[in-house]
Amino acid sequence: MPLICIGIYALMRDCFDTIKRMRVLSGIQPSGKLHWGNYFAMMRPAIALQDRGEAFLFIANYHALTSVADPDVLREGTRDAALDFLACGLNPEKAVLFRQSDVPEVTELTWILSSVTPMGLLERCHSYKDKIAMGLSPTHALFSYPVLMTADILAYQSNIVPVGRDQKQHIEVARDIAIKFNNRYGETFAIPEPEIGKDVAVVPGIDGKKMSKSYDNHVELFGSEKEIKKRVMRIVTDSTPMEEPKNPDTCNVFALYKLFASPEEIAQMRKQYEAGGYGYGDAKKDLLAKSSDVLRPFRERREELVGQPDYVDSVLAAGAERARSEIEKTLTAVRRAIGLD
C-alpha cells in the first residue's frame, strides 16, 4: 500500500476512534411539563449526539429539589421526562438514560469536589442570583448547585456537554473545578467542552423572554391542542397593521416558526412578512399547523409508551446500572488520588 494511503487510512482510523470514544452528557430537570424550549435547546441536540459517541442523558431529580417541594410532582415530572425523551427519539441501544437519584455515588463525588471549589467561583455564578430574584429560597443546595452539576459532568468523564448559551457558565465552572483537582492530585478528570447549538441560543417564550416554566411563558411539548393553541395565540407581537410589511427578525412568532420549519418554509414566511397583507394572526396559525405536524409522530409514540410502563422502567434500570458502573471507575481513581483508598 502506498505511504500516502497508509497515512490517510491511519488518520481516518484515528478520527473514527476519537468519535467513537467521545462521551456526551446532558441532563434535564423534572420540575414540570417539558416545553418547546427544553426540546430545542437541550433535548433535540442531546439526542442527535447519540450518533456521534456515547451519550449519557439523565433526569436531574436531585437538582429539582431546589425548586420542587411536592414529592408527587417530582415523581410525575421524572416519569414524564423519561417518556418525553424516549418519544422524541432517544434510542436506549445508543444512549444511556437514567434517573440521577439512581446513581447516589454522584453525591459522594460532589462532596469531594467541593473541597477544591473556591467560594468566589460559586459567588460569581449568575444562576444563583437569578433564581433568588425569581423567589426561590436561598438554600445551600441552590448555592452549591454548580458543584453537583460538575460532579454529574465529571463522573462519566464527559468530553462534550450540549448547553444553551445562557448555561455556558456552568460548563466553565466544571472546567475550573476539574483543572483545580487535576493540578492538585494529578490527571484524573477529562476536561469537558460545551457544545452550543449554532442555530439555537435561547428559545423565546410567548412574551419574548427566554422560554421558561418559571416565567410562565412556555408552550408545553405535549400539552393538549386547546392549551397549545391558547398559548400560541397569546404570543406578543407589535401593532403593525396586517396590510403593512413587517420585520420577521424582530417577531417572536417568526423566531419560533424557524425552529420547526425547513429553510424553504422559512424563506416563504419571510416573503409574506415583507410583502404585507399577512397578519400576525395568520403567522400564528401557520406556526400552530407546522408545530403540530412536526410533533405529531412524537406525540403518537409517547401515547404508546404510556401503555408500556414496564419497558420504560427497564430502560431506566439498565441506564442506571451502566451509569453506576462508569461512575464507580471514576470514584475509584478519585479515592486513590486523594488518599481515601
N, C-alpha and C positions, 0 to 999 in steps of 0.2 A: 504493500500500500504506500503511495507517495507520502512524503513527510507532511505536506500541506493538508492532505486528507486526514492523516492521523491527528494533526493538531486541531482541525475543525471538529473531528469526532470527539476528541478529549474535551474540547470546550463545551460542546453540546451536552456531553455526558455530565460534566461538572455543573452546568446550568440546570439540567434536569434534576440532579441530586440536590441542588440548593433549593429548588422549588419544592421538591418532594419533602425536604426536611423542614421547610418553613412552617412555623406554628403560629396560628392566628387565634386570638382570644377576644371575645366580646361578651358583654352581659347587659341585661335589661332588668329594671326594677318592676316588680309586680305590684305597683302601687295604685293600680286602677286599670280600666279597659285600655288596651293599646290603641293608638291613633295613627293617622297618616304621617305625622312627624316621626313617630317611633319607627314606622316601616321604612320610610325613605332615607332617614338619617342614620339608622342603625341596622334594622333587620335585613333589608334588601342587600346592602353592601356586605354584611357579615355572611349571609347565606351564599352570596356569589363567591366568597373566598373559600368555600368548602371545596371548590375545584382547583384551588391553587396550592393547597397544602393541608396540614392537619388543623381543623377548625374546632376549637373548644368554645362552646356557646353556653352560657349559664344564666339561670334565672336568679337574680340577686335579691333573695328574700332576706338575707342578713341586712343588706343596705336599706331595704324597705322599712326596717324597724325604726328608722329615723323619722318616718313620716306616716306610717300606718300603725294605729294603735288597736284596731279591731282585728282579732285573730281570724274571724270568719272572712273578712275582706282580704286578709293576707293569703289565706288558703285558696280562696276563689281566684284571686289575681294570679297566684302562682300556677294554678291549673290552666287558667285562660292563656297565660303566656306560653306554656308548653304547647297547647293546642294551636295557637296562632303561628308559632314558629314552624310546626310541622305542616300546617295548612299552607303556609306561604312558600314551601319548597325545601325546607331543611331535610336532608337525607341522612338518616341515622347510620347508614353504611359509610358515609363520608365524613360526617361531623359528630362531635360528642356533645350531646345536650344533657344538662344536669341541673339539679337544684343546688344552689350554693350551700344550703344548710345540710345537704347530704355529704358534704366534704368538710367536716368540722376542723380538720387539720389546718385550714386556712386561718383560723383564729390564733393558733399557735404561731404561725409564721407572722401574723400581724403584730403580735407582741414582740417577737424578736426584731422585726424591722423597726418597731417604734423606738428601740434602743439606739438606733443610729439616725433617727429622724430629728432634725433641728426644729425647735418650736417656731423659729422665724419662717421656716418653709411653709408650715401649716398656716401661720398667721397671714401669709400673703395670698392664700387661696381665696379666690373671689367667690367660689360656690358657697362657702360657709356664710359669708356676709350676705349674699343674695338670698339664701334660704331664711336667714334670720329676718331679713327685711320683708319676706313674704309671710312671716308669722310663725315659722317653725320654732319649737322650743330649743334654746341654745344648750344642747346636751354635749357631753363628752363624745358620744358616738357621732354626732353631726360634725364636731370639730375635727375628729380623727378619721373621718370618712376616707380621706385620700390615702391613709396608710392601709386600710383594709382593701381599698381598690388596688393599691400597689401590690399587696400580697396576692390578690386574685391574678394579677398580670404575671408576676414573677414566679408564682407557684408552678406554672406549667411551662416555664422558660419560653414565654411567648416572644416571637420576633415582631409580629405585626398586630396592632390594635386599631381597628377601624372606629373612628370617632367623628362627631361633628366638630366644626371649627371652634365652637364655644366650649368643647370639652378637652381641647388640646392641652390645657394647663395640667390636667390630671396625669397625662402621659409624661409631661415634663417632670412632674413630681416623682413619678415612678422611676424615671431615668435617674434623677438625682439621688434617690434613695438607693437604687441598685449600684450606682457608681460609688457612693459612700461606703456601702457594705463591701464591695469588691476591693476598694482601696484599703480598707481596714483588715479584712480577713482573707483576701486572695480571690481570684476569679471564681465566682460561684454562680452569678446570675447572668443570663443573656440580657443585653440592653435593648429594650423594646423601642420600636419606631411607630409613630402614629401614621395612620393612612386616612387622609381626609378626602372625601369624595370631591372630585373636581366640579361636578355639576350641582351638588347639594351641600351648601354650607349650613344654612338654617332654613327649616321649613316654616313658612309663615302661617300663623293662625288666622282665624276669621277676622281678627282685629288688626292684623298686620304685624303684631309682635311674634316672637318665636312661639310656635305651636307647643302648648304645654297644658297638661291637666291642671296644673297649679293656677294658670291664668283663666281656666275655663273657656279657652278659645280654640279647642281641639275639635276634630271630626273623627269619631271612632272608626277604627278599621273595619270592624264587623258589627257596627250598630244597625238598628232597624232602618229600612229605607225611609220611613217617615222622619226619623230623627236626623239622619244624614241630610235629607232634603232641607229640613228646618235649619240646620247649621249652615249649609252652603248658601242658602238664600239670605243669611244674615251677614255674609262676608262684606266687610266695609269697603266701599268704593267712594270715588269723588262725585261731584254733582254735574259732571259734563252731560249735556243733553244727548239723547240717543242719536239724533241726526248728525251730530258733530264728530269729527275724528277724535280718537283717544290715544293716549300713550300706553301701550301694553306693558312697557318696562317699569311703570310705577303702579301697576294694578295687581292687587292681591289675587284676584280671580285668575288672571293670566299666569301668575307665578305658580299657582297650584296646578293649573291645567298642564303646564310644561312638564310636571313630574310624571304625568300619566301618558302624555301624547307622544307620537312619533315626530321626528323632525318635520315631515311634510305637514302633519296636522298642526303643529306649532306655527309653521310659516303661514298656513291658511288662516288661522285665527288672527295672526298679526296683521295680515292684509285687511281683514274685516274691521279690526280696531282702527287702523289708519285711514280706511276709506270712509268711515262714518256710516250712519244708518244701522249700526249694530250696537244694541244696548247692553248694559251690564247684566240685565236680566237674561238676555239671550246667552251671554257668555257663561252665566251660572248654570243654565240649563244644559249647555254643552259640556261643562265640567261634570255635572251630575251624570250625564249619559256616558261620558268617557270613563270616569272612575268606576261606574257600575260594571262596564264591560271588562275592564282590567281586573277588577277584584272578584268577579263572579266565580271563576274557577277556584280561587282560594276559599271563597265562602262555601262552595259546594263540598270541597274537600274537608273543611272544618266540620260541617254538619255530619259527614261520615265518621270523623274521628270522635265526635261526641258520643257516638254509639259504640266506640271501641275503647272503653276505659282501660281494659287490661293491656292493650297494645301500648297506649300512652305510658302506663306505669312501667312496662317492660323497657321502653326506650329510656325513661329517666333512670331506672335502676341500672341498666347497662352503662349509661353515661356516667353515673356516679362511681361505679366500680372502676371504670377507665380513668376518671379524673383522680380518684384516690390513689391509684397505683402510680400515677405520674407525680402527684404532689409528695408522695412518700419518698420518691427518688430525690426530689429537691430538698426535702427536710432532712434526709439522711446526710446529704452534703453540707447543709447549713449547720446541723448539730455538730458535725465533725469540725467544721471550720471555727465555730465559736467555743468549742470545748464542752458541749453537752452530751457527747457520745460516751 
